[in-house]
Amino acid sequence: MGLQSVRSIVESYNGNLDINYDEERFSLVVLISDI
């Protein structure tokens, strides 16, 4: 499952996808306000 499909799923829920990464770590934060 690619990041693009994850992003489209999150956006379909009016959410926000925040991706932060550097050499040592990778974090993916999904904010969904409309549950």
PDBQT receptor file of N, H, CA, C and O in Angstrom, charges set to zero:
ATOM      1  N   MET A   1       0.849  -1.187   0.000  1.00  0.00    +0.000 N 
ATOM      2  CA  MET A   1       0.000   0.000   0.000  1.00  0.00    +0.000 C 
ATOM      3  C   MET A   1       0.885   1.238   0.000  1.00  0.00    +0.000 C 
ATOM      4  O   MET A   1       1.684   1.448   0.913  1.00  0.00    +0.000 OA
ATOM      5  N   GLY A   2       0.732   2.044  -1.028  1.00  0.00    +0.000 N 
ATOM      6  H   GLY A   2       0.084   1.874  -1.770  1.00  0.00    +0.000 HD
ATOM      7  CA  GLY A   2       1.613   3.189  -1.170  1.00  0.00    +0.000 C 
ATOM      8  C   GLY A   2       1.130   4.405  -0.406  1.00  0.00    +0.000 C 
ATOM      9  O   GLY A   2      -0.012   4.470   0.051  1.00  0.00    +0.000 OA
ATOM     10  N   LEU A   3       2.029   5.361  -0.282  1.00  0.00    +0.000 N 
ATOM     11  H   LEU A   3       2.956   5.308  -0.653  1.00  0.00    +0.000 HD
ATOM     12  CA  LEU A   3       1.681   6.589   0.438  1.00  0.00    +0.000 C 
ATOM     13  C   LEU A   3       0.581   7.363  -0.269  1.00  0.00    +0.000 C 
ATOM     14  O   LEU A   3      -0.218   8.043   0.375  1.00  0.00    +0.000 OA
ATOM     15  N   GLN A   4       0.536   7.260  -1.597  1.00  0.00    +0.000 N 
ATOM     16  H   GLN A   4       1.185   6.707  -2.120  1.00  0.00    +0.000 HD
ATOM     17  CA  GLN A   4      -0.467   8.020  -2.330  1.00  0.00    +0.000 C 
ATOM     18  C   GLN A   4      -1.864   7.502  -2.044  1.00  0.00    +0.000 C 
ATOM     19  O   GLN A   4      -2.807   8.285  -1.927  1.00  0.00    +0.000 OA
ATOM     20  N   SER A   5      -2.004   6.175  -1.929  1.00  0.00    +0.000 N 
ATOM     21  H   SER A   5      -1.238   5.540  -2.024  1.00  0.00    +0.000 HD
ATOM     22  CA  SER A   5      -3.318   5.622  -1.613  1.00  0.00    +0.000 C 
ATOM     23  C   SER A   5      -3.712   5.925  -0.179  1.00  0.00    +0.000 C 
ATOM     24  O   SER A   5      -4.889   6.145   0.108  1.00  0.00    +0.000 OA
ATOM     25  N   VAL A   6      -2.737   5.940   0.727  1.00  0.00    +0.000 N 
ATOM     26  H   VAL A   6      -1.781   5.762   0.493  1.00  0.00    +0.000 HD
ATOM     27  CA  VAL A   6      -3.019   6.317   2.114  1.00  0.00    +0.000 C 
ATOM     28  C   VAL A   6      -3.482   7.766   2.170  1.00  0.00    +0.000 C 
ATOM     29  O   VAL A   6      -4.425   8.097   2.888  1.00  0.00    +0.000 OA
ATOM     30  N   ARG A   7      -2.822   8.616   1.418  1.00  0.00    +0.000 N 
ATOM     31  H   ARG A   7      -2.056   8.347   0.834  1.00  0.00    +0.000 HD
ATOM     32  CA  ARG A   7      -3.163  10.033   1.402  1.00  0.00    +0.000 C 
ATOM     33  C   ARG A   7      -4.578  10.244   0.871  1.00  0.00    +0.000 C 
ATOM     34  O   ARG A   7      -5.324  11.065   1.405  1.00  0.00    +0.000 OA
ATOM     35  N   SER A   8      -4.950   9.513  -0.172  1.00  0.00    +0.000 N 
ATOM     36  H   SER A   8      -4.344   8.847  -0.606  1.00  0.00    +0.000 HD
ATOM     37  CA  SER A   8      -6.290   9.687  -0.733  1.00  0.00    +0.000 C 
ATOM     38  C   SER A   8      -7.360   9.180   0.218  1.00  0.00    +0.000 C 
ATOM     39  O   SER A   8      -8.450   9.749   0.283  1.00  0.00    +0.000 OA
ATOM     40  N   ILE A   9      -7.064   8.112   0.958  1.00  0.00    +0.000 N 
ATOM     41  H   ILE A   9      -6.179   7.650   0.906  1.00  0.00    +0.000 HD
ATOM     42  CA  ILE A   9      -8.013   7.608   1.953  1.00  0.00    +0.000 C 
ATOM     43  C   ILE A   9      -8.190   8.624   3.069  1.00  0.00    +0.000 C 
ATOM     44  O   ILE A   9      -9.316   8.903   3.482  1.00  0.00    +0.000 OA
ATOM     45  N   VAL A  10      -7.094   9.179   3.558  1.00  0.00    +0.000 N 
ATOM     46  H   VAL A  10      -6.179   8.953   3.223  1.00  0.00    +0.000 HD
ATOM     47  CA  VAL A  10      -7.161  10.163   4.640  1.00  0.00    +0.000 C 
ATOM     48  C   VAL A  10      -7.922  11.402   4.186  1.00  0.00    +0.000 C 
ATOM     49  O   VAL A  10      -8.735  11.943   4.935  1.00  0.00    +0.000 OA
ATOM     50  N   GLU A  11      -7.661  11.849   2.971  1.00  0.00    +0.000 N 
ATOM     51  H   GLU A  11      -7.000  11.409   2.363  1.00  0.00    +0.000 HD
ATOM     52  CA  GLU A  11      -8.346  13.039   2.469  1.00  0.00    +0.000 C 
ATOM     53  C   GLU A  11      -9.828  12.792   2.264  1.00  0.00    +0.000 C 
ATOM     54  O   GLU A  11     -10.626  13.726   2.348  1.00  0.00    +0.000 OA
ATOM     55  N   SER A  12     -10.212  11.541   1.995  1.00  0.00    +0.000 N 
ATOM     56  H   SER A  12      -9.563  10.783   1.927  1.00  0.00    +0.000 HD
ATOM     57  CA  SER A  12     -11.633  11.241   1.835  1.00  0.00    +0.000 C 
ATOM     58  C   SER A  12     -12.372  11.359   3.164  1.00  0.00    +0.000 C 
ATOM     59  O   SER A  12     -13.593  11.518   3.188  1.00  0.00    +0.000 OA
ATOM     60  N   TYR A  13     -11.630  11.281   4.269  1.00  0.00    +0.000 N 
ATOM     61  H   TYR A  13     -10.639  11.152   4.249  1.00  0.00    +0.000 HD
ATOM     62  CA  TYR A  13     -12.224  11.480   5.595  1.00  0.00    +0.000 C 
ATOM     63  C   TYR A  13     -11.990  12.901   6.107  1.00  0.00    +0.000 C 
ATOM     64  O   TYR A  13     -12.112  13.159   7.305  1.00  0.00    +0.000 OA
ATOM     65  N   ASN A  14     -11.654  13.819   5.203  1.00  0.00    +0.000 N 
ATOM     66  H   ASN A  14     -11.554  13.610   4.231  1.00  0.00    +0.000 HD
ATOM     67  CA  ASN A  14     -11.340  15.206   5.568  1.00  0.00    +0.000 C 
ATOM     68  C   ASN A  14     -10.185  15.266   6.567  1.00  0.00    +0.000 C 
ATOM     69  O   ASN A  14     -10.163  16.110   7.462  1.00  0.00    +0.000 OA
ATOM     70  N   GLY A  15      -9.246  14.372   6.399  1.00  0.00    +0.000 N 
ATOM     71  H   GLY A  15      -9.264  13.686   5.672  1.00  0.00    +0.000 HD
ATOM     72  CA  GLY A  15      -8.112  14.313   7.312  1.00  0.00    +0.000 C 
ATOM     73  C   GLY A  15      -6.898  15.010   6.742  1.00  0.00    +0.000 C 
ATOM     74  O   GLY A  15      -6.935  15.590   5.656  1.00  0.00    +0.000 OA
ATOM     75  N   ASN A  16      -5.839  14.940   7.491  1.00  0.00    +0.000 N 
ATOM     76  H   ASN A  16      -5.809  14.469   8.372  1.00  0.00    +0.000 HD
ATOM     77  CA  ASN A  16      -4.592  15.568   7.092  1.00  0.00    +0.000 C 
ATOM     78  C   ASN A  16      -3.461  14.582   7.331  1.00  0.00    +0.000 C 
ATOM     79  O   ASN A  16      -3.368  13.982   8.402  1.00  0.00    +0.000 OA
ATOM     80  N   LEU A  17      -2.611  14.416   6.341  1.00  0.00    +0.000 N 
ATOM     81  H   LEU A  17      -2.686  14.904   5.472  1.00  0.00    +0.000 HD
ATOM     82  CA  LEU A  17      -1.506  13.470   6.438  1.00  0.00    +0.000 C 
ATOM     83  C   LEU A  17      -0.202  14.243   6.550  1.00  0.00    +0.000 C 
ATOM     84  O   LEU A  17       0.139  15.033   5.670  1.00  0.00    +0.000 OA
ATOM     85  N   ASP A  18       0.520  14.012   7.629  1.00  0.00    +0.000 N 
ATOM     86  H   ASP A  18       0.243  13.370   8.343  1.00  0.00    +0.000 HD
ATOM     87  CA  ASP A  18       1.767  14.726   7.874  1.00  0.00    +0.000 C 
ATOM     88  C   ASP A  18       2.900  13.716   7.913  1.00  0.00    +0.000 C 
ATOM     89  O   ASP A  18       2.899  12.809   8.746  1.00  0.00    +0.000 OA
ATOM     90  N   ILE A  19       3.864  13.867   7.018  1.00  0.00    +0.000 N 
ATOM     91  H   ILE A  19       3.865  14.603   6.341  1.00  0.00    +0.000 HD
ATOM     92  CA  ILE A  19       4.978  12.929   6.938  1.00  0.00    +0.000 C 
ATOM     93  C   ILE A  19       6.266  13.678   7.246  1.00  0.00    +0.000 C 
ATOM     94  O   ILE A  19       6.600  14.665   6.591  1.00  0.00    +0.000 OA
ATOM     95  N   ASN A  20       6.978  13.198   8.246  1.00  0.00    +0.000 N 
ATOM     96  H   ASN A  20       6.708  12.396   8.779  1.00  0.00    +0.000 HD
ATOM     97  CA  ASN A  20       8.271  13.778   8.602  1.00  0.00    +0.000 C 
ATOM     98  C   ASN A  20       9.307  12.655   8.643  1.00  0.00    +0.000 C 
ATOM     99  O   ASN A  20       9.076  11.608   9.247  1.00  0.00    +0.000 OA
ATOM    100  N   TYR A  21      10.447  12.883   7.996  1.00  0.00    +0.000 N 
ATOM    101  H   TYR A  21      10.634  13.734   7.505  1.00  0.00    +0.000 HD
ATOM    102  CA  TYR A  21      11.484  11.864   8.052  1.00  0.00    +0.000 C 
ATOM    103  C   TYR A  21      12.858  12.502   7.906  1.00  0.00    +0.000 C 
ATOM    104  O   TYR A  21      13.032  13.530   7.252  1.00  0.00    +0.000 OA
ATOM    105  N   ASP A  22      13.823  11.852   8.542  1.00  0.00    +0.000 N 
ATOM    106  H   ASP A  22      13.682  11.017   9.073  1.00  0.00    +0.000 HD
ATOM    107  CA  ASP A  22      15.208  12.221   8.344  1.00  0.00    +0.000 C 
ATOM    108  C   ASP A  22      16.014  10.927   8.276  1.00  0.00    +0.000 C 
ATOM    109  O   ASP A  22      15.444   9.860   8.048  1.00  0.00    +0.000 OA
ATOM    110  N   GLU A  23      17.325  11.004   8.469  1.00  0.00    +0.000 N 
ATOM    111  H   GLU A  23      17.788  11.871   8.655  1.00  0.00    +0.000 HD
ATOM    112  CA  GLU A  23      18.154   9.819   8.309  1.00  0.00    +0.000 C 
ATOM    113  C   GLU A  23      17.869   8.757   9.359  1.00  0.00    +0.000 C 
ATOM    114  O   GLU A  23      18.065   7.569   9.102  1.00  0.00    +0.000 OA
ATOM    115  N   GLU A  24      17.410   9.166  10.541  1.00  0.00    +0.000 N 
ATOM    116  H   GLU A  24      17.251  10.132  10.749  1.00  0.00    +0.000 HD
ATOM    117  CA  GLU A  24      17.308   8.229  11.646  1.00  0.00    +0.000 C 
ATOM    118  C   GLU A  24      15.895   7.747  11.920  1.00  0.00    +0.000 C 
ATOM    119  O   GLU A  24      15.711   6.675  12.497  1.00  0.00    +0.000 OA
ATOM    120  N   ARG A  25      14.892   8.520  11.517  1.00  0.00    +0.000 N 
ATOM    121  H   ARG A  25      15.041   9.391  11.048  1.00  0.00    +0.000 HD
ATOM    122  CA  ARG A  25      13.549   8.132  11.900  1.00  0.00    +0.000 C 
ATOM    123  C   ARG A  25      12.533   8.554  10.848  1.00  0.00    +0.000 C 
ATOM    124  O   ARG A  25      12.778   9.432  10.022  1.00  0.00    +0.000 OA
ATOM    125  N   PHE A  26      11.407   7.906  10.913  1.00  0.00    +0.000 N 
ATOM    126  H   PHE A  26      11.208   7.192  11.585  1.00  0.00    +0.000 HD
ATOM    127  CA  PHE A  26      10.322   8.186   9.983  1.00  0.00    +0.000 C 
ATOM    128  C   PHE A  26       9.032   8.229  10.776  1.00  0.00    +0.000 C 
ATOM    129  O   PHE A  26       8.700   7.268  11.470  1.00  0.00    +0.000 OA
ATOM    130  N   SER A  27       8.304   9.321  10.684  1.00  0.00    +0.000 N 
ATOM    131  H   SER A  27       8.574  10.102  10.120  1.00  0.00    +0.000 HD
ATOM    132  CA  SER A  27       7.045   9.415  11.405  1.00  0.00    +0.000 C 
ATOM    133  C   SER A  27       5.938   9.816  10.447  1.00  0.00    +0.000 C 
ATOM    134  O   SER A  27       6.122  10.656   9.567  1.00  0.00    +0.000 OA
ATOM    135  N   LEU A  28       4.794   9.197  10.642  1.00  0.00    +0.000 N 
ATOM    136  H   LEU A  28       4.645   8.515  11.358  1.00  0.00    +0.000 HD
ATOM    137  CA  LEU A  28       3.645   9.488   9.805  1.00  0.00    +0.000 C 
ATOM    138  C   LEU A  28       2.478   9.772  10.719  1.00  0.00    +0.000 C 
ATOM    139  O   LEU A  28       2.046   8.905  11.479  1.00  0.00    +0.000 OA
ATOM    140  N   VAL A  29       1.968  10.985  10.644  1.00  0.00    +0.000 N 
ATOM    141  H   VAL A  29       2.319  11.689  10.026  1.00  0.00    +0.000 HD
ATOM    142  CA  VAL A  29       0.899  11.411  11.532  1.00  0.00    +0.000 C 
ATOM    143  C   VAL A  29      -0.358  11.635  10.707  1.00  0.00    +0.000 C 
ATOM    144  O   VAL A  29      -0.358  12.390   9.735  1.00  0.00    +0.000 OA
ATOM    145  N   VAL A  30      -1.424  10.966  11.114  1.00  0.00    +0.000 N 
ATOM    146  H   VAL A  30      -1.423  10.353  11.904  1.00  0.00    +0.000 HD
ATOM    147  CA  VAL A  30      -2.695  11.111  10.426  1.00  0.00    +0.000 C 
ATOM    148  C   VAL A  30      -3.675  11.787  11.370  1.00  0.00    +0.000 C 
ATOM    149  O   VAL A  30      -3.941  11.294  12.465  1.00  0.00    +0.000 OA
ATOM    150  N   LEU A  31      -4.202  12.913  10.938  1.00  0.00    +0.000 N 
ATOM    151  H   LEU A  31      -3.986  13.314  10.047  1.00  0.00    +0.000 HD
ATOM    152  CA  LEU A  31      -5.174  13.652  11.732  1.00  0.00    +0.000 C 
ATOM    153  C   LEU A  31      -6.516  13.606  11.018  1.00  0.00    +0.000 C 
ATOM    154  O   LEU A  31      -6.656  14.111   9.904  1.00  0.00    +0.000 OA
ATOM    155  N   ILE A  32      -7.495  12.999  11.667  1.00  0.00    +0.000 N 
ATOM    156  H   ILE A  32      -7.380  12.589  12.572  1.00  0.00    +0.000 HD
ATOM    157  CA  ILE A  32      -8.837  12.935  11.104  1.00  0.00    +0.000 C 
ATOM    158  C   ILE A  32      -9.786  13.632  12.060  1.00  0.00    +0.000 C 
ATOM    159  O   ILE A  32      -9.979  13.197  13.195  1.00  0.00    +0.000 OA
ATOM    160  N   SER A  33     -10.372  14.719  11.587  1.00  0.00    +0.000 N 
ATOM    161  H   SER A  33     -10.215  15.073  10.665  1.00  0.00    +0.000 HD
ATOM    162  CA  SER A  33     -11.191  15.536  12.474  1.00  0.00    +0.000 C 
ATOM    163  C   SER A  33     -12.657  15.142  12.448  1.00  0.00    +0.000 C 
ATOM    164  O   SER A  33     -13.421  15.538  13.328  1.00  0.00    +0.000 OA
ATOM    165  N   ASP A  34     -13.055  14.368  11.450  1.00  0.00    +0.000 N 
ATOM    166  H   ASP A  34     -12.434  14.047  10.735  1.00  0.00    +0.000 HD
ATOM    167  CA  ASP A  34     -14.476  14.107  11.239  1.00  0.00    +0.000 C 
ATOM    168  C   ASP A  34     -14.766  12.620  11.400  1.00  0.00    +0.000 C 
ATOM    169  O   ASP A  34     -14.915  11.899  10.413  1.00  0.00    +0.000 OA
ATOM    170  N   ILE A  35     -14.847  12.164  12.650  1.00  0.00    +0.000 N 
ATOM    171  H   ILE A  35     -14.727  12.750  13.452  1.00  0.00    +0.000 HD
ATOM    172  CA  ILE A  35     -15.125  10.746  12.913  1.00  0.00    +0.000 C 
ATOM    173  C   ILE A  35     -16.497  10.618  13.537  1.00  0.00    +0.000 C 
ATOM    174  O   ILE A  35     -16.935   9.509  13.842  1.00  0.00    +0.000 OA
TER     175      ILE A  35
